[in-house]
Amino acid sequence: MSQLDPIVNQPSLYLNGLVLSNDATTPNTKLDIAPGICRDSNNVIDINLGNYLGQSGIGTANSSTVINFSVNGANGLDTGTLAASTLYYIFAIADSSEKNLPAGLASLSATAPTLPFGYDSIRLIGVCLFDGSSHILKYYVSGSGSTKYFQWDAPIAVTVTASGTSATYSAMDLSVGVPASNYGKVSIKYKWTNNAAADALNFTPSGATGDFETILGIVAGVAQEDNFVVLPLTVAAVPKLSYKTSAGTLNNVFVQAFEMQL
């Protein structure tokens, strides 16, 4: 069986394995992809990355693939140079003619990475985020199928609009910690200091109607911290969440984790 032969009884657009993780040796600029196999985005061929099934002729069986952001091309960045404070989309790529082995690729594009010469097939398998020092942020990924769960080692702070005191719904941009596309449910952490008991804090996906999450003050002037899970809505091409408070101040909002549909 070749690297592109259909896998019997696998569902359309399946994805097995291919879990991302920070590289243990060079975590700042390298990312590891666990071995796995998937259909390409056009549902035409199978991409076997890391010789997941131990087939002959396609490399060491069940080996991790390392993406090096310091280089361009297969198993690197598709084009250009690494940008700080930037989210990159990670792909498994393949050559349908089987002249080139499957590889990993990082790109700023969620749908159309610049493919190295000889490659013509892709499948989105996740994301990674660089901080202001151009280091890959540490995170944890789980999930064996096409839905993966990404959890930041340190929750990522969201800019709270209107000084945290808006009495009407004010939208906050979550793209500092959530991909702009293919995201699912997002885990949000917040800290709010009310003025008086029974003051209210509300959250809702930006553009939605009604209050999704309501928090009532318990003791006057005492900060409350908690978390909840929400499906944000995309506004102006980014995921956004809105808040309002009857009194008091929304001190902090953090993205803890998110699901991604691949």
N, C-alpha and C positions, 0 to 999 in steps of 0.2 A: 504493500500500500504506500503511495507517495504522500508527500506532505499536503497535497491538495485534494486527495480523495475524499468523497463525502463520508461522514461518520454515520453509520447506520443507526436509525431510530432517534437521532438527535433532532430537537425541534428547530423551527425556523429562527434564525438569528440567535442561536444559543451561545453561551459563553461559560466555559469551565476554567477555574483557576485564574491566572493572570492577576493576582493580588499584588498591589504596589506596597513598597516599604522603603524606609530610609536606608541607604547603604551603610553597613556597619563600619567599614573602613574609611570611606570618604563621604560622610553624610551631607557635607555642605553643597557639593556639586554633582553627586551621583545618586541615582535612584534605581532600586532593584525591582524587577518584575519576576514574580514567581512563574514557573512553567505552567502553561495552560493551552487551551485550544478553543477556537471560536469560529463562527461564520464571519465573513467580511461584511461590511456595512451594506453591500448590495445583495447579500444572501446568495452569493454565487459559489464561493470557494471556502474551504476551511483553512484557517491560519493556525499552525501548530508552532508555538513559540517556546523555545527551550526543550524541544523534543519531548513533549508531555507524555507521549505514549511509547517512547523508546523505539521509534522507527529507525530503520537503517538509512544512512546517507544524509541525515539532517542534524548532525551534531551530537554532543553528549546527552544521554538520556536524562530528563528531568533536571535540567540545569537552569539557574537563574540568568536572566538577561539584565545587563547593567546599562542604563542610559547615562552617558557622560555629557553634561551640559556645556563642557568646555570645547566640544568638537561639533562639527556640522555633519549631517548625513545619517546613515543608518546607525542606530543605537546612540544617537546624539540629538542635538537641536536641529530642526529642519533648515533654518536659515537665520542669518544675523547673529548677534551676540546676546548673551544672557542679560536680562533686564532685572533690576532690583524691584522689590515690592510688586511682583507680577505673578499671575496665575498662568500655568501652562497646562495644556491638554496633552495627555499621553495616549499614544496609539500603538497597536500591534500592526505591522505592515508586512506585505508579502508580494511576491512576484509570481503572477499566474503562469508564467512560462517555466517556473522552477529553476531558473538560472541563478537566482540569488536566494540565500536562506532568509526565512522570516526574521524580523528584527523589531526593535522598539524605536519610537520616534516621539519627540516632544515638539509642540507647536503652540503658537498663540491662537491659532484657529481651532475652533471646536468641530469644524466640518470639512475643512479643505487644507490640510497641511501640505507644504511643499515637499513632494516625495523625491527621494534620491533616485538617480538614474537606474532604470531597470525595475523599479517597483510600481505597482499599479493598483494595489488593494489595501484597504485600511479597515481598522475597527477601533473605535474609541474605547479605552479601558480604564480611564480615570484622569485624575488631575494631580498637580502638586503646586505649592505656593512658595515663592521666595520672599524673604523679608528684606528690610532696607539695607542689609549688609550683603545681599545676594547669596544668602544661605537658604537651603531648602528647609522650610519649617517642619518640625517633627510632627508626625501624625501616625494614626493606627487605622488600618483598613481591614474589614472583614466582609465575608460574603463569597459564596462559591459560584453564584449564577450571575445574571446580567444586572442585578441590583446590588450595589456595593455600599457599605456604610463607612464613611470617613469621619474620624474623630481627632480633633486637634489636641496635641499634648498640652498646650496652654491655650485656653479659649481666646478667640480673637476679638478685640474691642471694636465695636461699631460706633461711628460718630452719632451721638444723640443730638438731634436737631432741636432748634428753638430753646436751647439751654435746658432742655429736659422739663420745661414747664408749660408746654402747649396745652391749651384747653380744648382745641379741636385737633382732629387727627393730623399728625405730621409724619411724613414718610422718612424712613431711614434706609440707607443703602447698605445691603448685606453683602455686596460683592467683594468686600475685603476678606470674607471667609467662606463664600459660597460661589460656585461657578455660575456664570451667567446663563448657561443652558444645561439641560439634562439633569438638573437637580430635582430632588424630591423633598421629603420632609426635612425640616431643619430644627435642631435643638437650640433654644435660646435661653440664655441666663440673664437675669436683670437684678439691679439693686435700686430700690425706690424709697425715698424718705417722705412720709406723709406729714402734713401739718397737724391734722386732728384725726381722731378715730372716725372711721366710716368715710374718710376721703377715698376716692376711687382712682385706680390706674387701669386703663384699657389698652389692649393690643388688638390689631386686626391686619390681615394681609392688605397691603396698600391697594386701594381701589375697590375693596369689598364693602358690602353693607353690613351693618350690625357689629356688635362687639364679640370678638373671638375669645379673648381671655380677659377676665375681670378680676382685679385684686383690690380688696378693701383694706383700709388701714385698721390696725388693731390697737396700737398704743401710740398716742400723739408723739411725733418727732422721733420715732424709733425706726431705723432703716430696716426694710424687709428685703430678703434675697431669696430667689427661687428660680425655677426653670420650667419651661414648657416646650412642647413640640408643635410646630405649625408648618403649613405649606404656604410659603410666600407667593405673591403674584409678581409677574414680571412687568415692570413699568420702565419705559424708555430703555429697554434691552438689559435691565439689571433686576435682580430679585430685591423686593422692598417690603418692609414691615412698618406699619404705622402705629403710633401711640397717642394717647391723650391722657391728661390727668386733671381731675377736678381741683386739686390743690397739691402742694408738695413738689418734689423734684425727682425726676427719673435720673439717677446718678450715672448708671452704667448699663450698657447692653453688650452682650458678648455672643458670638457664634461659637457653640461648643462642638457641633457635629452636623453632618448632613448626609442624606441618602443621594445616590446618583444612579440614574437609569442609563444603562450602557447598551 
